[in-house]
């Protein structure tokens, strides 16, 4: 049985929080190689996650487009973190 979009969004949020290094982010987090500000990207995705957690708690049902948008965003940010040698 496939999960509904609410369950899928919860699972996506947990996966993003697990995959990306949100803890211990400060100025020492930056590496010598930088192709995008890792700190700002992590702050941005954290805000998006907080926004979706709030919406889900308020009863908002995400669409497949919403799931896809958040997943793509997280994937791109992860790619930048890998490029910056932080993952």
C-alpha positions as CSV (number, residue, x, y, z in Angstrom):
1,X,0.0,0.0,0.0
2,X,1.4,3.4,-1.0
3,X,1.5,6.1,1.6
4,X,-0.7,9.2,1.3
5,X,0.9,12.5,0.6
6,X,0.8,13.6,4.2
7,X,2.7,10.4,5.3
8,X,5.0,10.8,2.4
9,X,5.9,14.4,3.3
10,X,6.6,13.3,6.9
11,X,8.9,10.5,5.7
12,X,10.6,12.9,3.3
13,X,11.2,15.4,6.1
14,X,12.7,12.7,8.3
15,X,14.9,11.5,5.5
16,X,16.2,15.1,4.8
17,X,16.9,15.7,8.5
18,X,18.8,12.4,8.6
19,X,20.8,13.0,5.4
20,X,21.8,16.6,5.8
21,X,24.2,17.8,8.5
22,X,22.0,20.4,10.4
23,X,23.7,20.0,13.7
24,X,27.0,21.7,14.4
25,X,26.6,24.3,11.6
26,X,28.7,27.4,12.2
27,X,31.4,29.4,10.4
28,X,33.9,26.5,10.9
29,X,31.5,24.4,8.8
30,X,32.7,26.1,5.6
31,X,35.5,24.4,3.7
32,X,38.2,25.8,1.4
33,X,36.1,24.8,-1.6
34,X,32.9,26.7,-1.9
35,X,30.5,26.6,-4.8
36,X,27.5,27.9,-2.8
37,X,27.1,29.0,0.8
38,X,26.5,25.8,2.6
39,X,25.3,27.5,5.7
40,X,22.7,29.6,3.9
41,X,21.5,26.5,1.9
42,X,21.0,24.5,5.1
43,X,19.2,27.5,6.7
44,X,17.0,27.7,3.7
45,X,16.0,24.0,3.7
46,X,15.5,24.1,7.5
47,X,13.0,27.0,7.0
48,X,11.2,25.0,4.3
49,X,11.0,21.9,6.5
50,X,9.8,24.0,9.5
51,X,7.1,25.5,7.2
52,X,5.9,22.1,6.0
53,X,5.9,20.7,9.6
54,X,3.7,23.7,10.6
55,X,1.4,23.2,7.5
56,X,1.1,19.5,8.2
57,X,0.2,20.2,11.9
58,X,-2.5,22.6,10.6
59,X,-4.0,19.9,8.4
60,X,-2.7,21.0,5.0
61,X,-2.5,18.1,2.6
62,X,0.6,18.4,0.3
63,X,0.3,17.7,-3.4
64,X,2.7,15.5,-5.4
65,X,4.1,18.7,-6.7
66,X,4.9,19.9,-3.2
67,X,6.7,16.6,-2.4
68,X,8.6,16.7,-5.6
69,X,9.7,20.4,-5.0
70,X,11.0,19.7,-1.5
71,X,12.7,16.5,-2.6
72,X,14.5,18.3,-5.6
73,X,15.5,21.1,-3.4
74,X,17.0,18.8,-0.8
75,X,18.8,16.8,-3.5
76,X,20.3,19.9,-5.0
77,X,21.5,21.2,-1.6
78,X,23.0,17.8,-0.8
79,X,24.9,17.9,-4.1
80,X,26.3,21.3,-3.2
81,X,27.4,20.0,0.2
82,X,29.1,17.0,-1.4
83,X,30.8,19.3,-3.9
84,X,32.0,21.5,-1.0
85,X,33.3,18.3,0.6
86,X,31.0,18.6,3.7
87,X,29.3,15.3,3.2
